[in-house]
Amino acid sequence: MAPDLKIEIDEELAGTVRLVSVVAEGLEIDDAEGLWAVFQPFCKELGARYRDVPISEVPGIQAARRLYRAIGIDPTRLRPSSEALLRRTLKGKDLYRINSLVDTINYCSLSYLLPVGLYDLDHVQGETIVLRKGTPGESFEGIRKDDVHLQGRYAMFDRAGPFGSPTSDSARTRIRMQTSRALAVIFAPYEMSEKVLAGHAQFTADHVSRFGGGHPETRIAG
Protein backbone atom coordinates (compact mmCIF):
# COMPACT_ATOMS: atom_id res chain seq x y z
CA MET A 1 0.00 0.00 0.00
CA ALA A 2 1.08 3.58 -0.61
CA PRO A 3 3.37 3.94 2.44
CA ASP A 4 2.23 7.39 3.54
CA LEU A 5 -1.53 6.90 3.10
CA LYS A 6 -3.57 6.56 6.29
CA ILE A 7 -7.29 5.78 6.41
CA GLU A 8 -8.99 6.46 9.72
CA ILE A 9 -12.52 6.01 11.06
CA ASP A 10 -13.90 8.75 13.30
CA GLU A 11 -14.62 7.68 16.88
CA GLU A 12 -18.31 8.47 16.43
CA LEU A 13 -18.50 5.64 13.87
CA ALA A 14 -16.64 3.09 15.98
CA GLY A 15 -18.50 -0.22 15.96
CA THR A 16 -20.61 0.61 12.90
CA VAL A 17 -18.32 0.13 9.90
CA ARG A 18 -15.22 -1.59 8.63
CA LEU A 19 -13.24 -0.36 5.64
CA VAL A 20 -11.27 -2.53 3.25
CA SER A 21 -8.84 -0.53 1.15
CA VAL A 22 -7.22 -1.66 -2.07
CA VAL A 23 -4.51 0.60 -3.50
CA ALA A 24 -3.34 -0.05 -7.04
CA GLU A 25 -0.42 1.63 -8.74
CA GLY A 26 0.87 1.26 -12.28
CA LEU A 27 -2.64 1.13 -13.74
CA GLU A 28 -3.19 0.90 -17.48
CA ILE A 29 -6.85 1.75 -17.97
CA ASP A 30 -8.61 0.87 -21.21
CA ASP A 31 -12.15 0.48 -22.58
CA ALA A 32 -12.76 -2.78 -20.66
CA GLU A 33 -13.48 -5.12 -23.57
CA GLY A 34 -11.76 -7.97 -21.72
CA LEU A 35 -13.78 -7.40 -18.56
CA TRP A 36 -17.15 -7.26 -20.33
CA ALA A 37 -16.63 -10.72 -21.76
CA VAL A 38 -16.90 -11.81 -18.10
CA PHE A 39 -19.22 -9.11 -16.75
CA GLN A 40 -22.10 -9.43 -19.23
CA PRO A 41 -22.67 -13.18 -18.67
CA PHE A 42 -22.46 -12.56 -14.92
CA CYS A 43 -25.21 -9.90 -15.11
CA LYS A 44 -27.41 -12.24 -17.13
CA GLU A 45 -26.85 -14.98 -14.56
CA LEU A 46 -27.86 -12.65 -11.71
CA GLY A 47 -30.96 -11.61 -13.61
CA ALA A 48 -32.03 -15.20 -14.16
CA ARG A 49 -31.24 -16.29 -10.60
CA TYR A 50 -33.12 -13.52 -8.81
CA ARG A 51 -35.81 -12.55 -11.33
CA ASP A 52 -38.68 -13.61 -9.05
CA VAL A 53 -36.97 -12.95 -5.70
CA PRO A 54 -37.80 -9.79 -3.70
CA ILE A 55 -34.62 -7.75 -3.61
CA SER A 56 -34.68 -7.70 0.20
CA GLU A 57 -34.29 -11.50 0.10
CA VAL A 58 -31.31 -11.61 -2.24
CA PRO A 59 -28.47 -13.19 -0.23
CA GLY A 60 -26.04 -10.52 0.92
CA ILE A 61 -28.26 -7.49 0.29
CA GLN A 62 -28.98 -6.96 3.99
CA ALA A 63 -25.30 -6.46 4.90
CA ALA A 64 -25.08 -3.07 3.19
CA ARG A 65 -28.51 -2.14 4.54
CA ARG A 66 -27.31 -2.86 8.10
CA LEU A 67 -24.36 -0.57 7.48
CA TYR A 68 -26.75 2.29 6.72
CA ARG A 69 -29.20 1.53 9.52
CA ALA A 70 -26.32 1.55 12.02
CA ILE A 71 -26.17 5.36 11.73
CA GLY A 72 -29.89 5.96 11.30
CA ILE A 73 -30.13 6.00 7.49
CA ASP A 74 -33.08 4.27 5.82
CA PRO A 75 -31.43 2.19 3.05
CA THR A 76 -34.70 1.92 1.14
CA ARG A 77 -34.63 5.70 0.65
CA LEU A 78 -30.88 6.29 0.28
CA ARG A 79 -29.55 3.17 -1.39
CA PRO A 80 -26.05 1.74 -1.11
CA SER A 81 -24.33 1.87 -4.50
CA SER A 82 -24.14 -1.94 -4.57
CA GLU A 83 -27.92 -2.24 -4.29
CA ALA A 84 -28.42 0.39 -6.97
CA LEU A 85 -26.24 -1.71 -9.30
CA LEU A 86 -28.18 -4.85 -8.47
CA ARG A 87 -31.55 -3.19 -9.03
CA ARG A 88 -30.46 -1.97 -12.44
CA THR A 89 -29.18 -5.45 -13.33
CA LEU A 90 -32.37 -7.20 -12.21
CA LYS A 91 -34.45 -4.81 -14.31
CA GLY A 92 -32.49 -5.96 -17.34
CA LYS A 93 -30.92 -2.54 -17.88
CA ASP A 94 -27.38 -2.28 -19.17
CA LEU A 95 -24.85 -1.06 -16.65
CA TYR A 96 -22.89 2.04 -17.55
CA ARG A 97 -19.63 1.31 -19.32
CA ILE A 98 -17.00 3.77 -18.13
CA ASN A 99 -13.52 2.24 -18.28
CA SER A 100 -11.73 -0.93 -17.20
CA LEU A 101 -11.11 0.14 -13.60
CA VAL A 102 -14.54 1.62 -12.83
CA ASP A 103 -16.29 -1.32 -14.49
CA THR A 104 -14.09 -3.82 -12.63
CA ILE A 105 -15.02 -2.27 -9.29
CA ASN A 106 -18.70 -2.39 -10.24
CA TYR A 107 -18.26 -6.07 -11.06
CA CYS A 108 -16.63 -6.67 -7.66
CA SER A 109 -19.34 -4.72 -5.83
CA LEU A 110 -22.06 -6.78 -7.53
CA SER A 111 -20.20 -9.97 -6.67
CA TYR A 112 -20.19 -9.45 -2.89
CA LEU A 113 -22.98 -6.80 -2.71
CA LEU A 114 -21.15 -4.20 -0.68
CA PRO A 115 -20.65 -0.59 -1.77
CA VAL A 116 -17.20 0.29 -3.06
CA GLY A 117 -15.81 3.81 -3.43
CA LEU A 118 -13.17 4.41 -6.08
CA TYR A 119 -10.79 7.38 -6.10
CA ASP A 120 -7.90 8.71 -8.18
CA LEU A 121 -5.07 9.07 -5.68
CA ASP A 122 -3.48 11.90 -7.64
CA HIS A 123 -6.60 13.95 -6.84
CA VAL A 124 -6.80 12.99 -3.16
CA GLN A 125 -5.04 15.65 -1.08
CA GLY A 126 -2.89 14.96 1.95
CA GLU A 127 -1.74 11.73 3.53
CA THR A 128 -4.75 11.05 5.79
CA ILE A 129 -8.29 10.10 4.80
CA VAL A 130 -10.99 10.12 7.47
CA LEU A 131 -14.41 8.48 7.33
CA ARG A 132 -16.87 10.44 9.46
CA LYS A 133 -20.47 11.62 9.47
CA GLY A 134 -21.18 14.64 7.33
CA THR A 135 -22.37 17.79 9.10
CA PRO A 136 -25.00 20.33 7.96
CA GLY A 137 -23.96 22.06 4.73
CA GLU A 138 -21.26 19.56 3.76
CA SER A 139 -21.49 18.17 0.24
CA PHE A 140 -19.47 17.34 -2.84
CA GLU A 141 -20.06 17.55 -6.57
CA GLY A 142 -21.18 14.12 -7.69
CA ILE A 143 -20.32 12.29 -10.88
CA ARG A 144 -23.01 12.97 -13.49
CA LYS A 145 -25.26 14.47 -10.82
CA ASP A 146 -25.83 17.52 -8.64
CA ASP A 147 -24.21 18.07 -5.27
CA VAL A 148 -24.31 15.06 -2.93
CA HIS A 149 -25.44 16.24 0.51
CA LEU A 150 -23.72 14.50 3.41
CA GLN A 151 -25.45 15.53 6.63
CA GLY A 152 -25.75 12.49 8.89
CA ARG A 153 -24.20 10.19 6.26
CA TYR A 154 -20.93 8.32 5.92
CA ALA A 155 -18.43 10.52 4.09
CA MET A 156 -14.75 10.31 3.18
CA PHE A 157 -12.68 13.45 3.81
CA ASP A 158 -9.18 14.46 2.78
CA ARG A 159 -7.37 17.75 3.35
CA ALA A 160 -9.52 19.46 0.70
CA GLY A 161 -12.86 18.23 2.07
CA PRO A 162 -15.36 15.46 1.30
CA PHE A 163 -14.92 13.32 -1.79
CA GLY A 164 -16.74 10.02 -1.44
CA SER A 165 -19.37 7.88 0.27
CA PRO A 166 -20.89 4.40 0.01
CA THR A 167 -23.68 5.92 -2.07
CA SER A 168 -21.73 7.92 -4.65
CA ASP A 169 -18.30 9.31 -5.53
CA SER A 170 -17.16 12.83 -6.36
CA ALA A 171 -16.24 14.47 -9.63
CA ARG A 172 -12.99 15.69 -8.05
CA THR A 173 -11.53 12.23 -7.45
CA ARG A 174 -13.21 10.35 -10.31
CA ILE A 175 -11.25 7.81 -12.31
CA ARG A 176 -9.96 9.04 -15.66
CA MET A 177 -8.42 7.10 -18.55
CA GLN A 178 -5.04 8.54 -17.55
CA THR A 179 -5.37 7.52 -13.88
CA SER A 180 -2.33 5.51 -12.80
CA ARG A 181 -2.86 5.34 -9.01
CA ALA A 182 -6.22 4.52 -7.44
CA LEU A 183 -7.81 3.69 -4.11
CA ALA A 184 -10.84 1.41 -3.81
CA VAL A 185 -12.63 1.29 -0.44
CA ILE A 186 -15.13 -1.44 0.44
CA PHE A 187 -17.67 -0.27 3.05
CA ALA A 188 -18.80 -3.16 5.26
CA PRO A 189 -20.90 -3.53 8.43
CA TYR A 190 -18.80 -3.83 11.55
CA GLU A 191 -19.93 -7.37 12.38
CA MET A 192 -18.58 -8.77 9.11
CA SER A 193 -15.60 -10.97 9.93
CA GLU A 194 -12.05 -10.12 8.92
CA LYS A 195 -11.83 -13.48 7.16
CA VAL A 196 -14.77 -12.61 4.90
CA LEU A 197 -13.42 -9.11 4.34
CA ALA A 198 -9.99 -10.46 3.49
CA GLY A 199 -11.65 -12.62 0.85
CA HIS A 200 -13.43 -9.59 -0.63
CA ALA A 201 -10.16 -7.66 -0.60
CA GLN A 202 -8.29 -10.41 -2.42
CA PHE A 203 -11.11 -10.84 -4.95
CA THR A 204 -10.97 -7.11 -5.67
CA ALA A 205 -7.19 -7.01 -5.91
CA ASP A 206 -7.11 -10.01 -8.23
CA HIS A 207 -9.65 -8.49 -10.61
CA VAL A 208 -8.04 -5.05 -10.58
CA SER A 209 -4.74 -6.69 -11.42
CA ARG A 210 -6.33 -8.81 -14.16
CA PHE A 211 -8.30 -6.06 -15.89
CA GLY A 212 -6.62 -2.83 -14.77
CA GLY A 213 -2.99 -3.76 -15.10
CA GLY A 214 -2.17 -2.44 -11.65
CA HIS A 215 -0.27 -3.83 -8.65
CA PRO A 216 -2.76 -3.80 -5.76
CA GLU A 217 -2.17 -4.00 -2.01
CA THR A 218 -4.92 -4.40 0.60
CA ARG A 219 -5.66 -3.32 4.18
CA ILE A 220 -8.61 -3.62 6.58
CA ALA A 221 -9.54 -0.82 9.00
CA GLY A 222 -12.19 -0.56 11.69
C-alpha positions in Angstrom: 0.0 0.0 0.0 1.1 3.6 -0.6 3.4 3.9 2.4 2.2 7.4 3.5 -1.5 6.9 3.1 -3.6 6.6 6.3 -7.3 5.8 6.4 -9.0 6.5 9.7 -12.5 6.0 11.1 -13.9 8.7 13.3 -14.6 7.7 16.9 -18.3 8.5 16.4 -18.5 5.6 13.9 -16.6 3.1 16.0 -18.5 -0.2 16.0 -20.6 0.6 12.9 -18.3 0.1 9.9 -15.2 -1.6 8.6 -13.2 -0.4 5.6 -11.3 -2.5 3.2 -8.8 -0.5 1.1 -7.2 -1.7 -2.1 -4.5 0.6 -3.5 -3.3 0.0 -7.0 -0.4 1.6 -8.7 0.9 1.3 -12.3 -2.6 1.1 -13.7 -3.2 0.9 -17.5 -6.9 1.7 -18.0 -8.6 0.9 -21.2 -12.2 0.5 -22.6 -12.8 -2.8 -20.7 -13.5 -5.1 -23.6 -11.8 -8.0 -21.7 -13.8 -7.4 -18.6 -17.1 -7.3 -20.3 -16.6 -10.7 -21.8 -16.9 -11.8 -18.1 -19.2 -9.1 -16.7 -22.1 -9.4 -19.2 -22.7 -13.2 -18.7 -22.5 -12.6 -14.9 -25.2 -9.9 -15.1 -27.4 -12.2 -17.1 -26.9 -15.0 -14.6 -27.9 -12.6 -11.7 -31.0 -11.6 -13.6 -32.0 -15.2 -14.2 -31.2 -16.3 -10.6 -33.1 -13.5 -8.8 -35.8 -12.5 -11.3 -38.7 -13.6 -9.0 -37.0 -13.0 -5.7 -37.8 -9.8 -3.7 -34.6 -7.7 -3.6 -34.7 -7.7 0.2 -34.3 -11.5 0.1 -31.3 -11.6 -2.2 -28.5 -13.2 -0.2 -26.0 -10.5 0.9 -28.3 -7.5 0.3 -29.0 -7.0 4.0 -25.3 -6.5 4.9 -25.1 -3.1 3.2 -28.5 -2.1 4.5 -27.3 -2.9 8.1 -24.4 -0.6 7.5 -26.7 2.3 6.7 -29.2 1.5 9.5 -26.3 1.6 12.0 -26.2 5.4 11.7 -29.9 6.0 11.3 -30.1 6.0 7.5 -33.1 4.3 5.8 -31.4 2.2 3.1 -34.7 1.9 1.1 -34.6 5.7 0.6 -30.9 6.3 0.3 -29.5 3.2 -1.4 -26.0 1.7 -1.1 -24.3 1.9 -4.5 -24.1 -1.9 -4.6 -27.9 -2.2 -4.3 -28.4 0.4 -7.0 -26.2 -1.7 -9.3 -28.2 -4.9 -8.5 -31.5 -3.2 -9.0 -30.5 -2.0 -12.4 -29.2 -5.4 -13.3 -32.4 -7.2 -12.2 -34.4 -4.8 -14.3 -32.5 -6.0 -17.3 -30.9 -2.5 -17.9 -27.4 -2.3 -19.2 -24.9 -1.1 -16.6 -22.9 2.0 -17.5 -19.6 1.3 -19.3 -17.0 3.8 -18.1 -13.5 2.2 -18.3 -11.7 -0.9 -17.2 -11.1 0.1 -13.6 -14.5 1.6 -12.8 -16.3 -1.3 -14.5 -14.1 -3.8 -12.6 -15.0 -2.3 -9.3 -18.7 -2.4 -10.2 -18.3 -6.1 -11.1 -16.6 -6.7 -7.7 -19.3 -4.7 -5.8 -22.1 -6.8 -7.5 -20.2 -10.0 -6.7 -20.2 -9.5 -2.9 -23.0 -6.8 -2.7 -21.1 -4.2 -0.7 -20.7 -0.6 -1.8 -17.2 0.3 -3.1 -15.8 3.8 -3.4 -13.2 4.4 -6.1 -10.8 7.4 -6.1 -7.9 8.7 -8.2 -5.1 9.1 -5.7 -3.5 11.9 -7.6 -6.6 13.9 -6.8 -6.8 13.0 -3.2 -5.0 15.7 -1.1 -2.9 15.0 2.0 -1.7 11.7 3.5 -4.7 11.0 5.8 -8.3 10.1 4.8 -11.0 10.1 7.5 -14.4 8.5 7.3 -16.9 10.4 9.5 -20.5 11.6 9.5 -21.2 14.6 7.3 -22.4 17.8 9.1 -25.0 20.3 8.0 -24.0 22.1 4.7 -21.3 19.6 3.8 -21.5 18.2 0.2 -19.5 17.3 -2.8 -20.1 17.6 -6.6 -21.2 14.1 -7.7 -20.3 12.3 -10.9 -23.0 13.0 -13.5 -25.3 14.5 -10.8 -25.8 17.5 -8.6 -24.2 18.1 -5.3 -24.3 15.1 -2.9 -25.4 16.2 0.5 -23.7 14.5 3.4 -25.4 15.5 6.6 -25.7 12.5 8.9 -24.2 10.2 6.3 -20.9 8.3 5.9 -18.4 10.5 4.1 -14.8 10.3 3.2 -12.7 13.4 3.8 -9.2 14.5 2.8 -7.4 17.8 3.3 -9.5 19.5 0.7 -12.9 18.2 2.1 -15.4 15.5 1.3 -14.9 13.3 -1.8 -16.7 10.0 -1.4 -19.4 7.9 0.3 -20.9 4.4 0.0 -23.7 5.9 -2.1 -21.7 7.9 -4.7 -18.3 9.3 -5.5 -17.2 12.8 -6.4 -16.2 14.5 -9.6 -13.0 15.7 -8.1 -11.5 12.2 -7.4 -13.2 10.3 -10.3 -11.2 7.8 -12.3 -10.0 9.0 -15.7 -8.4 7.1 -18.5 -5.0 8.5 -17.6 -5.4 7.5 -13.9 -2.3 5.5 -12.8 -2.9 5.3 -9.0 -6.2 4.5 -7.4 -7.8 3.7 -4.1 -10.8 1.4 -3.8 -12.6 1.3 -0.4 -15.1 -1.4 0.4 -17.7 -0.3 3.0 -18.8 -3.2 5.3 -20.9 -3.5 8.4 -18.8 -3.8 11.6 -19.9 -7.4 12.4 -18.6 -8.8 9.1 -15.6 -11.0 9.9 -12.1 -10.1 8.9 -11.8 -13.5 7.2 -14.8 -12.6 4.9 -13.4 -9.1 4.3 -10.0 -10.5 3.5 -11.6 -12.6 0.8 -13.4 -9.6 -0.6 -10.2 -7.7 -0.6 -8.3 -10.4 -2.4 -11.1 -10.8 -4.9 -11.0 -7.1 -5.7 -7.2 -7.0 -5.9 -7.1 -10.0 -8.2 -9.6 -8.5 -10.6 -8.0 -5.0 -10.6 -4.7 -6.7 -11.4 -6.3 -8.8 -14.2 -8.3 -6.1 -15.9 -6.6 -2.8 -14.8 -3.0 -3.8 -15.1 -2.2 -2.4 -11.6 -0.3 -3.8 -8.7 -2.8 -3.8 -5.8 -2.2 -4.0 -2.0 -4.9 -4.4 0.6 -5.7 -3.3 4.2 -8.6 -3.6 6.6 -9.5 -0.8 9.0 -12.2 -0.6 11.7 
